[in-house]
Amino acid sequence: MNQQTKIRSFWSWFECHLTEITRACEQSDTAWLNHAITPQVRDLGPSINWEFGPYHNPDQTFVLSPTVRENLPITRAAAAAAPVIDGWHFLPARPRKPLQQLVFEARGITVSADGWQYALTSYNDGEFVDVAIVLDHPIDHAQLFAELVVEALVGEQRRLERIGQLTTTHLSSTPRDQLTDVQHLHDHLNLVLR
């Protein structure tokens, strides 16, 4: 089955099950949603994920998450082919999040990134950048939290397309005059990337 047929099949399934999907969303029935939606999304691509978000409140937003750069063409094509459904929005990647605080929970740990800084290296006159997240003390799962913070600040699509290496390092290994507060990453990328 070619990709366009898979996309049409997915949206046909989604529309046929819209009542159940809406009900499960309203009831926060994540078990039903995961059981019903994940196999359908994985038919589009093996590592593609999905989520519902409050990005167009009060409307529902369904996000196809590519997770890797190679899946962006698939999720873009799928979002472009999404049906028009009143009260629903469809996105090809997780958008940046308007956060008041950079607090994240994963793997049983809560981390605040409000004091984090980063160093940025630009390549090919702003074609892409590498970002080193600078931590003032070690944390468990530092790379995972760095990914969560950067994606929340810049959005998944920009993270996959324009940030090459994303690493973590310790404060002692980076000169302070090369560091910027992590909250400024989105605006900094707007200046650096062409």
Backbone as a printed PyTorch tensor [residue, N CA C, xyz], in Angstrom:
tensor([[[  0.8540,  -1.1780,   0.0000],
         [  0.0000,   0.0000,   0.0000],
         [  0.9000,   1.2400,   0.0000]],

        [[  0.6620,   2.1760,  -0.9280],
         [  1.4990,   3.3730,  -0.9760],
         [  1.1090,   4.3500,   0.1380]],

        [[  1.9590,   5.3590,   0.3390],
         [  1.7830,   6.2810,   1.4640],
         [  0.4660,   7.0640,   1.3850]],

        [[  0.0920,   7.5250,   0.2090],
         [ -1.1620,   8.2790,   0.0850],
         [ -2.3740,   7.4180,   0.4320]],

        [[ -2.3280,   6.1500,   0.0500],
         [ -3.4190,   5.2360,   0.3980],
         [ -3.4660,   5.0220,   1.9060]],

        [[ -2.3020,   4.8880,   2.5350],
         [ -2.2500,   4.7340,   3.9920],
         [ -2.8250,   5.9740,   4.6820]],

        [[ -2.5000,   7.1460,   4.1680],
         [ -2.9980,   8.3980,   4.7610],
         [ -4.5140,   8.4750,   4.6170]],

        [[ -5.0260,   8.1930,   3.4360],
         [ -6.4870,   8.2090,   3.2350],
         [ -7.1760,   7.2050,   4.1540]],

        [[ -6.5870,   6.0330,   4.2820],
         [ -7.1490,   4.9970,   5.1450],
         [ -7.1680,   5.4560,   6.6050]],

        [[ -6.0940,   6.1240,   7.0440],
         [ -6.0440,   6.6110,   8.4200],
         [ -7.1590,   7.6170,   8.6840]],

        [[ -7.3060,   8.6060,   7.7950],
         [ -8.3200,   9.6390,   8.0430],
         [ -9.7320,   9.0770,   7.9000]],

        [[ -9.9190,   8.1010,   7.0560],
         [-11.2140,   7.4400,   6.9590],
         [-11.5420,   6.7510,   8.2860]],

        [[-10.5490,   6.0540,   8.8370],
         [-10.7330,   5.4180,  10.1340],
         [-11.0360,   6.4630,  11.2070]],

        [[-10.2710,   7.5530,  11.2110],
         [-10.4450,   8.5950,  12.2220],
         [-11.8650,   9.1600,  12.1780]],

        [[-12.3450,   9.4980,  10.9860],
         [-13.6970,  10.0470,  10.8630],
         [-14.7600,   9.0360,  11.2820]],

        [[-14.5700,   7.7710,  10.9380],
         [-15.5390,   6.7360,  11.3250],
         [-15.6070,   6.5530,  12.8380]],

        [[-14.5170,   6.8260,  13.5260],
         [-14.4470,   6.6290,  14.9770],
         [-14.4370,   7.9500,  15.7480]],

        [[-14.8160,   9.0270,  15.0880],
         [-14.7430,  10.3490,  15.7170],
         [-15.5690,  10.4380,  16.9990]],

        [[-16.7420,   9.8550,  17.0140],
         [-17.5840,   9.9080,  18.2240],
         [-16.8790,   9.2430,  19.3980]],

        [[-16.3200,   8.0580,  19.1680],
         [-15.6140,   7.3510,  20.2370],
         [-14.3480,   8.0950,  20.6570]],

        [[-13.6290,   8.6490,  19.6860],
         [-12.4120,   9.4060,  19.9910],
         [-12.7550,  10.6290,  20.8340]],

        [[-13.7760,  11.3590,  20.4230],
         [-14.1870,  12.5550,  21.1650],
         [-14.5960,  12.1890,  22.5870]],

        [[-15.3850,  11.1440,  22.7270],
         [-15.8240,  10.7050,  24.0530],
         [-14.6140,  10.3230,  24.9090]],

        [[-13.6900,   9.5650,  24.3580],
         [-12.5070,   9.1420,  25.1170],
         [-11.6530,  10.3430,  25.5240]],

        [[-11.5430,  11.3350,  24.6440],
         [-10.8080,  12.5580,  24.9880],
         [-11.4810,  13.2770,  26.1490]],

        [[-12.7960,  13.4340,  26.0630],
         [-13.5400,  14.1340,  27.1140],
         [-13.4590,  13.4130,  28.4500]],

        [[-13.3600,  12.0910,  28.4120],
         [-13.2950,  11.2900,  29.6390],
         [-11.8560,  10.9620,  30.0440]],

        [[-10.8930,  11.5100,  29.3110],
         [ -9.4700,  11.2280,  29.5690],
         [ -9.1910,   9.7230,  29.6220]],

        [[ -9.8090,   8.9940,  28.7120],
         [ -9.6340,   7.5470,  28.6360],
         [ -8.4080,   7.2320,  27.7790]],

        [[ -7.2350,   7.4270,  28.3740],
         [ -5.9870,   7.2520,  27.6220],
         [ -5.7680,   5.8020,  27.2020]],

        [[ -6.2420,   4.8610,  28.0000],
         [ -6.0720,   3.4440,  27.6400],
         [ -6.8110,   3.1430,  26.3330]],

        [[ -8.0620,   3.6070,  26.2130],
         [ -8.8190,   3.3590,  24.9840],
         [ -8.1660,   4.0740,  23.8100]],

        [[ -7.7860,   5.3390,  24.0210],
         [ -7.1700,   6.1110,  22.9360],
         [ -5.8970,   5.4290,  22.4470]],

        [[ -5.0480,   5.0150,  23.3720],
         [ -3.7990,   4.3710,  22.9880],
         [ -4.0620,   3.0710,  22.2380]],

        [[ -4.9740,   2.2710,  22.7510],
         [ -5.2920,   0.9870,  22.1180],
         [ -5.8830,   1.1740,  20.7080]],

        [[ -6.7120,   2.1960,  20.5490],
         [ -7.3910,   2.3990,  19.2630],
         [ -6.5220,   3.1480,  18.2540]],

        [[ -5.8520,   4.1990,  18.6950],
         [ -5.1740,   5.0990,  17.7540],
         [ -3.7610,   4.6580,  17.3990]],

        [[ -3.0080,   4.1630,  18.3560],
         [ -1.5950,   3.8490,  18.0990],
         [ -1.3900,   2.9050,  16.9170]],

        [[ -2.1240,   1.7880,  16.8100],
         [ -1.9060,   0.9140,  15.6410],
         [ -2.2110,   1.6200,  14.3150]],

        [[ -3.2100,   2.4850,  14.3160],
         [ -3.5550,   3.2090,  13.0950],
         [ -2.4390,   4.1730,  12.6870]],

        [[ -1.8890,   4.8820,  13.6780],
         [ -0.8030,   5.8310,  13.4110],
         [  0.4560,   5.0950,  12.9800]],

        [[  0.7390,   3.9670,  13.6230],
         [  1.9470,   3.1990,  13.2780],
         [  1.8750,   2.6300,  11.8660]],

        [[  0.6780,   2.4900,  11.3150],
         [  0.5570,   2.0840,   9.9170],
         [  1.0980,   3.1600,   8.9740]],

        [[  1.0910,   4.4190,   9.4250],
         [  1.6530,   5.5070,   8.6200],
         [  3.1740,   5.4420,   8.5850]],

        [[  3.7700,   5.0540,   9.7080],
         [  5.2200,   4.9540,   9.8380],
         [  5.5540,   4.3570,  11.1850]],

        [[  6.5810,   3.5120,  11.2500],
         [  6.8270,   2.7270,  12.4590],
         [  7.1420,   3.5270,  13.7150]],

        [[  7.7550,   4.6640,  13.6250],
         [  8.0950,   5.4040,  14.8460],
         [  7.2620,   6.6780,  15.0060]],

        [[  6.2250,   6.8220,  14.2200],
         [  5.3610,   7.9950,  14.3520],
         [  4.4880,   7.8400,  15.5980]],

        [[  4.4040,   8.9000,  16.3760],
         [  3.5620,   8.9220,  17.5690],
         [  2.4400,   9.9250,  17.3780]],

        [[  1.6490,  10.1160,  18.4010],
         [  0.5150,  11.0370,  18.3230],
         [  0.2300,  11.5810,  19.7190]],

        [[ -0.5020,  12.6670,  19.7580],
         [ -0.9870,  13.2050,  21.0260],
         [ -2.1420,  14.1430,  20.7540]],

        [[ -2.9360,  14.3550,  21.7770],
         [ -3.9570,  15.3910,  21.7480],
         [ -3.4170,  16.5360,  22.5780]],

        [[ -3.7330,  17.7500,  22.1610],
         [ -3.2200,  18.8790,  22.9200],
         [ -4.2200,  20.0030,  23.0420]],

        [[ -3.9610,  20.8640,  23.9740],
         [ -4.8380,  22.0230,  24.1940],
         [ -4.4120,  23.2190,  23.3420]],

        [[ -3.8000,  22.9650,  22.2150],
         [ -3.1630,  24.0300,  21.4450],
         [ -4.1420,  24.9940,  20.7910]],

        [[ -5.3910,  24.6020,  20.6320],
         [ -6.4160,  25.4760,  20.0410],
         [ -7.6530,  25.4920,  20.9330]],

        [[ -7.4330,  25.5930,  22.2240],
         [ -8.5160,  25.5500,  23.1930],
         [ -9.6060,  26.5490,  22.8450]],

        [[-10.8790,  26.1980,  22.8170],
         [-11.4710,  24.9690,  23.3430],
         [-11.5370,  23.8320,  22.3300]],

        [[-11.0770,  24.0520,  21.1010],
         [-11.1140,  22.9820,  20.0990],
         [-10.1160,  21.8850,  20.4570]],

        [[-10.3290,  20.7120,  19.9050],
         [ -9.3950,  19.6030,  20.0550],
         [ -8.2820,  19.7390,  19.0190]],

        [[ -7.0830,  19.3220,  19.3940],
         [ -5.9640,  19.2830,  18.4580],
         [ -5.3730,  17.8860,  18.4810]],

        [[ -5.2610,  17.3010,  17.2960],
         [ -4.6200,  15.9970,  17.1470],
         [ -3.2810,  16.2180,  16.4620]],

        [[ -2.2170,  15.7440,  17.1040],
         [ -0.8670,  15.9540,  16.5970],
         [ -0.2630,  14.6240,  16.1820]],

        [[  0.2470,  14.5640,  14.9730],
         [  1.0720,  13.4480,  14.5380],
         [  2.5140,  13.8360,  14.8250]],

        [[  3.2120,  13.0560,  15.6200],
         [  4.5810,  13.3680,  16.0140],
         [  5.5500,  12.5110,  15.2180]],

        [[  6.3540,  13.1220,  14.3470],
         [  7.2540,  12.3320,  13.5020],
         [  8.3560,  11.6150,  14.2820]],

        [[  8.8140,  12.1630,  15.3800],
         [  9.8810,  11.6630,  16.2600],
         [ 11.2670,  11.6410,  15.6160]],

        [[ 11.3560,  11.4640,  14.3090],
         [ 12.6400,  11.5310,  13.5950],
         [ 12.4430,  12.3490,  12.3260]],

        [[ 13.5040,  12.9770,  11.8760],
         [ 13.4540,  13.8690,  10.7090],
         [ 12.8860,  13.1690,   9.4710]],

        [[ 13.2190,  11.9040,   9.2980],
         [ 12.7920,  11.1780,   8.1020],
         [ 11.2760,  11.0270,   8.0060]],

        [[ 10.5780,  11.1450,   9.1220],
         [  9.1210,  11.0150,   9.1140],
         [  8.3890,  12.3300,   8.8700]],

        [[  9.0970,  13.4450,   8.8350],
         [  8.4230,  14.7370,   8.6220],
         [  7.6260,  14.7820,   7.3170]],

        [[  8.1360,  14.2890,   6.1900],
         [  7.3100,  14.3160,   4.9730],
         [  5.9980,  13.5420,   5.1250]],

        [[  6.0300,  12.4480,   5.8790],
         [  4.8140,  11.6500,   6.0780],
         [  3.8130,  12.4120,   6.9260]],

        [[  4.2740,  12.9600,   8.0600],
         [  3.3310,  13.6500,   8.9460],
         [  2.8200,  14.9390,   8.3150]],

        [[  3.6610,  15.6120,   7.5270],
         [  3.1890,  16.8130,   6.8130],
         [  2.1160,  16.4420,   5.7920]],

        [[  2.3680,  15.3950,   5.0330],
         [  1.3820,  14.9620,   4.0330],
         [  0.0890,  14.5320,   4.7080]],

        [[  0.1950,  13.8290,   5.8260],
         [ -1.0040,  13.3830,   6.5340],
         [ -1.7820,  14.5690,   7.0920]],

        [[ -1.1080,  15.5240,   7.7060],
         [ -1.8010,  16.6970,   8.2480],
         [ -2.4440,  17.5100,   7.1270]],

        [[ -1.7680,  17.6060,   5.9840],
         [ -2.3280,  18.3550,   4.8530],
         [ -3.5710,  17.6670,   4.2950]],

        [[ -3.6370,  16.3510,   4.4400],
         [ -4.7820,  15.5940,   3.9160],
         [ -5.8890,  15.3980,   4.9480]],

        [[ -5.7010,  15.9630,   6.1340],
         [ -6.6960,  15.7730,   7.2010],
         [ -8.0520,  16.3250,   6.7840]],

        [[ -9.1070,  15.6680,   7.2110],
         [-10.4480,  16.1680,   6.8880],
         [-10.7410,  17.4570,   7.6600]],

        [[-11.6450,  18.2290,   7.1370],
         [-12.1170,  19.4140,   7.8500],
         [-13.2320,  18.9600,   8.7750]],

        [[-12.9700,  19.0700,  10.0740],
         [-13.9450,  18.6500,  11.0840],
         [-14.1180,  19.8170,  12.0460]],

        [[-15.3310,  20.2830,  12.1810],
         [-15.6030,  21.4110,  13.0630],
         [-15.1240,  21.1020,  14.4800]],

        [[-14.3490,  22.0260,  15.0610],
         [-13.8560,  21.8650,  16.4220],
         [-12.5760,  21.0620,  16.5400]],

        [[-11.9560,  20.7110,  15.3990],
         [-10.7180,  19.9330,  15.4030],
         [ -9.6380,  20.6210,  14.5810]],

        [[ -8.4020,  20.4810,  15.0390],
         [ -7.2170,  20.9450,  14.3150],
         [ -6.2400,  19.7750,  14.2370]],

        [[ -5.4690,  19.7110,  13.1450],
         [ -4.5380,  18.6180,  12.9230],
         [ -3.1660,  19.1870,  12.5960]],

        [[ -2.1440,  18.7230,  13.3270],
         [ -0.7870,  19.2540,  13.1780],
         [  0.1900,  18.1420,  12.7950]],

        [[  1.2470,  18.4880,  12.0080],
         [  2.2200,  17.4870,  11.5640],
         [  3.3670,  17.2420,  12.5440]],

        [[  3.4000,  17.9930,  13.6500],
         [  4.4500,  17.8390,  14.6590],
         [  4.0120,  18.5980,  15.9040]],

        [[  4.6300,  18.2480,  17.0360],
         [  4.2800,  18.9410,  18.2730],
         [  4.7430,  20.3960,  18.1780]],

        [[  3.8490,  21.3450,  18.4550],
         [  4.2280,  22.7580,  18.3730],
         [  5.0250,  23.1900,  19.6070]],

        [[  5.6110,  24.3610,  19.5240],
         [  6.2580,  24.9060,  20.7280],
         [  5.1670,  25.2060,  21.7340]],

        [[  5.5440,  25.1780,  22.9810],
         [  4.5610,  25.3300,  24.0460],
         [  4.7630,  26.6530,  24.7840]],

        [[  3.7010,  27.4080,  24.9690],
         [  3.8130,  28.6700,  25.7190],
         [  3.8160,  28.3850,  27.2230]],

        [[  4.9920,  28.1400,  27.7700],
         [  5.1030,  27.7430,  29.1660],
         [  5.4760,  28.9300,  30.0510]],

        [[  4.8990,  28.9630,  31.2360],
         [  5.2790,  29.9580,  32.2300],
         [  6.5180,  29.5020,  32.9910]],

        [[  6.6400,  28.1970,  33.1840],
         [  7.7920,  27.6090,  33.8490],
         [  8.2500,  26.4040,  33.0420]],

        [[  9.5400,  26.1350,  33.0910],
         [ 10.0940,  24.9910,  32.3830],
         [ 10.2480,  23.8290,  33.3630]],

        [[  9.1260,  23.2450,  33.7390],
         [  9.1210,  22.1130,  34.6600],
         [  8.5960,  20.8980,  33.9080]],

        [[  9.3630,  19.8140,  33.9610],
         [  9.0330,  18.6230,  33.1950],
         [  9.0870,  17.4010,  34.0940]],

        [[  8.2000,  16.4500,  33.8130],
         [  8.1800,  15.1800,  34.5340],
         [  8.3710,  14.0530,  33.5350]],

        [[  9.2800,  13.1400,  33.8760],
         [  9.5020,  11.9450,  33.0600],
         [ 10.2430,  10.9210,  33.9060]],

        [[  9.8900,   9.6800,  33.7050],
         [ 10.5550,   8.5610,  34.3850],
         [ 10.5980,   8.7470,  35.9060]],

        [[  9.5130,   9.2820,  36.4540],
         [  9.4130,   9.4450,  37.8960],
         [ 10.2270,  10.5800,  38.4800]],

        [[ 10.7300,  11.4510,  37.6230],
         [ 11.5650,  12.5650,  38.0760],
         [ 10.9310,  13.8730,  37.6150]],

        [[ 10.9840,  14.8950,  38.4450],
         [ 10.5550,  16.2330,  38.0700],
         [ 11.7870,  17.1220,  38.0150]],

        [[ 11.9410,  17.8290,  36.9040],
         [ 13.1050,  18.6850,  36.6980],
         [ 12.6340,  20.0820,  36.3150]],

        [[ 13.2330,  21.0890,  36.9420],
         [ 13.0020,  22.4710,  36.5430],
         [ 14.1910,  22.9280,  35.7200]],

        [[ 13.9210,  23.4070,  34.5150],
         [ 14.9780,  23.8830,  33.6250],
         [ 15.0320,  25.4060,  33.5880]],

        [[ 14.3290,  26.0610,  34.5080],
         [ 14.2720,  27.5190,  34.4960],
         [ 15.6490,  28.1750,  34.5730]],

        [[ 16.6090,  27.5600,  35.2430],
         [ 17.9420,  28.1510,  35.3590],
         [ 18.9430,  27.6200,  34.3550]],

        [[ 18.5010,  26.7780,  33.4260],
         [ 19.4330,  26.1930,  32.4710],
         [ 19.9340,  27.2340,  31.4770]],

        [[ 21.1120,  26.9560,  30.9470],
         [ 21.6930,  27.8020,  29.8990],
         [ 22.1280,  26.9010,  28.7450]],

        [[ 22.5170,  27.5400,  27.6550],
         [ 22.9580,  26.7580,  26.5020],
         [ 24.0480,  27.5230,  25.7560]],

        [[ 24.8020,  26.7770,  24.9620],
         [ 25.7570,  27.3280,  24.0050],
         [ 25.3140,  26.8430,  22.6320]],

        [[ 25.3670,  27.7250,  21.6590],
         [ 24.8740,  27.4200,  20.3170],
         [ 26.0130,  27.5630,  19.3190]],

        [[ 26.1220,  26.6060,  18.4060],
         [ 27.0990,  26.6610,  17.3290],
         [ 26.3450,  26.5890,  16.0110]],

        [[ 26.5520,  27.5880,  15.1610],
         [ 25.8620,  27.6630,  13.8730],
         [ 26.7600,  27.1230,  12.7620]],

        [[ 26.1460,  26.4660,  11.7750],
         [ 26.8840,  25.9000,  10.6450],
         [ 26.2840,  26.3620,   9.3240]],

        [[ 27.1230,  26.4330,   8.2960],
         [ 26.6990,  26.7520,   6.9270],
         [ 25.8640,  28.0290,   6.8740]],

        [[ 26.3490,  29.0800,   7.5100],
         [ 25.6640,  30.3750,   7.5110],
         [ 24.2160,  30.2750,   7.9900]],

        [[ 23.9960,  29.5130,   9.0490],
         [ 22.6650,  29.4320,   9.6350],
         [ 21.7660,  28.3630,   9.0520]],

        [[ 22.3430,  27.3970,   8.3550],
         [ 21.5110,  26.2980,   7.8340],
         [ 20.9950,  25.4300,   8.9860]],

        [[ 21.8760,  25.1350,   9.9390],
         [ 21.4780,  24.3940,  11.1300],
         [ 22.4250,  24.7390,  12.2680]],

        [[ 22.0520,  24.3070,  13.4760],
         [ 22.8640,  24.5980,  14.6590],
         [ 23.0090,  23.3430,  15.5120]],

        [[ 24.0300,  23.3480,  16.3340],
         [ 24.1610,  22.3910,  17.4280],
         [ 23.8950,  23.1580,  18.7110]],

        [[ 23.2680,  22.4970,  19.6570],
         [ 22.9530,  23.1310,  20.9360],
         [ 23.5110,  22.2630,  22.0480]],

        [[ 24.2610,  22.9010,  22.9460],
         [ 24.7590,  22.2260,  24.1460],
         [ 24.0260,  22.8210,  25.3420]],

        [[ 23.2240,  22.0150,  26.0080],
         [ 22.5280,  22.4490,  27.2170],
         [ 23.5220,  22.3250,  28.3670]],

        [[ 23.6760,  23.4080,  29.0940],
         [ 24.6610,  23.4580,  30.1680],
         [ 23.9440,  23.3230,  31.5140]],

        [[ 24.2940,  22.2950,  32.2500],
         [ 23.6750,  22.0050,  33.5380],
         [ 24.6140,  22.4280,  34.6660]],

        [[ 24.0590,  23.0130,  35.7160],
         [ 24.9010,  23.4040,  36.8430],
         [ 25.1640,  22.2480,  37.8040]],

        [[ 24.3730,  21.1660,  37.6810],
         [ 24.6130,  19.9560,  38.4630],
         [ 24.0670,  18.7590,  37.6720]],

        [[ 24.6300,  17.5790,  37.8980],
         [ 24.1700,  16.3980,  37.1550],
         [ 22.7210,  16.0460,  37.5120]],

        [[ 21.9720,  15.5680,  36.5240],
         [ 20.6220,  15.0630,  36.7630],
         [ 20.4740,  13.7360,  36.0310]],

        [[ 19.6320,  12.8750,  36.5800],
         [ 19.3330,  11.6140,  35.9020],
         [ 18.5880,  11.9000,  34.6080]],

        [[ 18.8940,  11.1540,  33.5910],
         [ 18.2190,  11.2570,  32.2960],
         [ 18.3650,  12.6590,  31.6940]],

        [[ 19.5410,  13.2370,  31.8220],
         [ 19.7880,  14.6060,  31.3570],
         [ 19.4600,  14.7820,  29.8810]],

        [[ 19.8250,  13.8190,  29.0360],
         [ 19.5700,  13.9420,  27.6010],
         [ 18.0780,  13.9770,  27.3010]],

        [[ 17.3140,  13.1180,  27.9660],
         [ 15.8660,  13.1080,  27.7900],
         [ 15.2680,  14.4630,  28.1530]],

        [[ 15.6740,  15.0130,  29.2850],
         [ 15.1270,  16.3010,  29.7030],
         [ 15.5830,  17.4320,  28.7820]],

        [[ 16.8060,  17.3510,  28.2680],
         [ 17.2650,  18.3540,  27.3020],
         [ 16.3860,  18.3310,  26.0590]],

        [[ 16.0680,  17.1280,  25.5680],
         [ 15.1830,  16.9930,  24.4030],
         [ 13.8070,  17.5900,  24.6940]],

        [[ 13.2500,  17.2780,  25.8610],
         [ 11.9260,  17.7970,  26.2210],
         [ 11.9220,  19.3180,  26.2940]],

        [[ 12.9470,  19.8890,  26.9000],
         [ 13.0230,  21.3460,  27.0550],
         [ 13.1560,  22.0240,  25.6990]],

        [[ 14.0880,  21.5510,  24.8780],
         [ 14.3170,  22.1880,  23.5790],
         [ 13.0860,  22.0650,  22.6920]],

        [[ 12.4820,  20.8950,  22.6590],
         [ 11.2850,  20.7290,  21.8350],
         [ 10.1490,  21.6230,  22.3150]],

        [[  9.9920,  21.7520,  23.6300],
         [  8.9460,  22.6290,  24.1600],
         [  9.1870,  24.0820,  23.7590]],

        [[ 10.4410,  24.4770,  23.7150],
         [ 10.7740,  25.8710,  23.4070],
         [ 10.7070,  26.1970,  21.9190]],

        [[ 11.0760,  25.2400,  21.0580],
         [ 11.1670,  25.5590,  19.6280],
         [ 10.1930,  24.7690,  18.7590]],

        [[  9.5650,  23.7370,  19.3000],
         [  8.6580,  22.8870,  18.5280],
         [  9.4120,  21.7140,  17.9100]],

        [[  8.6860,  20.6300,  17.7230],
         [  9.3000,  19.4020,  17.2320],
         [  9.8360,  19.5310,  15.8090]],

        [[  9.0830,  20.1690,  14.9370],
         [  9.5080,  20.2910,  13.5420],
         [ 10.8290,  21.0430,  13.4300]],

        [[ 10.9410,  22.1700,  14.1140],
         [ 12.1740,  22.9570,  14.0580],
         [ 13.3190,  22.1880,  14.7080]],

        [[ 13.0270,  21.4850,  15.7880],
         [ 14.0590,  20.6820,  16.4440],
         [ 14.6160,  19.6560,  15.4670]],

        [[ 13.7380,  18.9530,  14.7670],
         [ 14.1920,  17.9070,  13.8590],
         [ 14.8840,  18.4560,  12.6160]],

        [[ 14.3900,  19.5640,  12.1040],
         [ 14.9260,  20.1030,  10.8520],
         [ 16.1900,  20.9320,  11.0210]],

        [[ 16.2870,  21.6740,  12.1110],
         [ 17.3320,  22.6970,  12.1680],
         [ 18.3550,  22.5450,  13.2830]],

        [[ 18.1090,  21.6410,  14.2350],
         [ 19.0890,  21.4150,  15.2940],
         [ 19.7310,  20.0640,  15.0460]],

        [[ 21.0420,  20.0910,  14.8280],
         [ 21.7730,  18.8530,  14.5810],
         [ 21.9800,  18.1060,  15.8790]],

        [[ 23.1270,  18.3290,  16.5070],
         [ 23.4040,  17.6640,  17.7720],
         [ 22.8200,  18.4650,  18.9270]],

        [[ 22.1980,  17.7580,  19.8390],
         [ 21.7250,  18.3380,  21.0870],
         [ 22.4060,  17.5400,  22.1900]],

        [[ 23.2700,  18.2120,  22.9320],
         [ 24.0520,  17.5340,  23.9580],
         [ 23.8610,  18.2310,  25.2950]],

        [[ 24.2980,  17.5590,  26.3560],
         [ 24.3370,  18.1770,  27.6720],
         [ 25.7790,  18.2110,  28.1410]],

        [[ 26.1000,  19.2350,  28.8850],
         [ 27.4420,  19.3760,  29.4340],
         [ 27.3130,  20.0380,  30.7970]],

        [[ 28.4350,  20.1540,  31.4990],
         [ 28.4090,  20.7500,  32.8290],
         [ 28.9710,  22.1590,  32.7870]],

        [[ 28.5080,  22.9760,  33.6860],
         [ 28.8600,  24.3930,  33.7400],
         [ 30.3650,  24.6060,  33.7400]],

        [[ 31.1090,  23.7730,  34.4200],
         [ 32.5530,  23.9680,  34.5340],
         [ 33.2810,  23.8320,  33.2040]],

        [[ 32.6700,  23.1890,  32.2180],
         [ 33.3540,  22.9530,  30.9450],
         [ 33.0300,  23.9860,  29.8670]],

        [[ 32.2270,  24.9970,  30.1740],
         [ 31.8340,  25.9830,  29.1740],
         [ 32.0510,  27.3960,  29.7180]],

        [[ 32.7850,  28.2530,  28.9790],
         [ 32.9740,  29.6340,  29.4370],
         [ 31.6300,  30.3600,  29.5750]],

        [[ 31.4400,  31.0630,  30.6800],
         [ 30.1650,  31.7380,  30.9580],
         [ 29.8010,  32.7770,  29.8910]],

        [[ 30.7830,  33.4030,  29.2590],
         [ 30.4630,  34.4300,  28.2630],
         [ 29.9080,  33.8430,  26.9690]],

        [[ 29.8960,  32.5190,  26.8500],
         [ 29.3250,  31.8610,  25.6740],
         [ 27.9350,  31.2860,  25.9470]],

        [[ 27.3880,  31.5760,  27.1260],
         [ 26.1210,  30.9660,  27.5290],
         [ 24.9640,  31.9440,  27.4520]],

        [[ 23.7870,  31.3970,  27.1610],
         [ 22.5440,  32.1670,  27.0950],
         [ 21.4930,  31.4060,  27.8890]],

        [[ 20.6020,  32.1210,  28.5720],
         [ 19.5160,  31.4670,  29.3050],
         [ 18.6250,  30.7030,  28.3300]],

        [[ 18.2680,  29.4900,  28.6950],
         [ 17.5470,  28.5900,  27.8020],
         [ 16.2060,  29.1710,  27.3370]],

        [[ 15.5980,  30.0370,  28.1250],
         [ 14.3240,  30.6400,  27.7270],
         [ 14.4390,  31.4560,  26.4360]],

        [[ 15.6530,  31.8490,  26.0640],
         [ 15.8590,  32.6810,  24.8700],
         [ 16.1580,  31.8640,  23.6110]],

        [[ 16.1270,  30.5440,  23.7090],
         [ 16.5360,  29.7070,  22.5760],
         [ 15.6930,  29.9610,  21.3300]],

        [[ 14.3890,  30.0400,  21.4660],
         [ 13.5190,  30.2580,  20.3000],
         [ 13.8830,  31.5590,  19.5810]],

        [[ 13.9800,  32.6490,  20.3150],
         [ 14.3180,  33.9380,  19.7030],
         [ 15.7230,  33.9180,  19.1160]],

        [[ 16.6510,  33.2610,  19.7940],
         [ 18.0250,  33.1690,  19.3060],
         [ 18.0550,  32.4280,  17.9620]],

        [[ 17.2980,  31.3240,  17.8650],
         [ 17.2460,  30.5890,  16.5940],
         [ 16.6520,  31.4550,  15.4890]],

        [[ 15.6730,  32.2770,  15.8050],
         [ 15.1040,  33.1850,  14.7940],
         [ 16.1490,  34.1290,  14.2270]],

        [[ 17.1050,  34.5050,  15.0480],
         [ 18.1840,  35.4030,  14.5970],
         [ 19.2570,  34.6620,  13.8070]],

        [[ 19.5590,  33.4500,  14.2140],
         [ 20.7030,  32.7170,  13.6440],
         [ 20.3550,  31.9280,  12.3910]],

        [[ 19.1960,  31.2950,  12.3850],
         [ 18.8600,  30.4330,  11.2580],
         [ 18.3820,  31.2260,  10.0580]],

        [[ 18.8160,  30.8080,   8.8890],
         [ 18.3780,  31.5090,   7.6690],
         [ 17.1720,  30.8280,   7.0830]]])
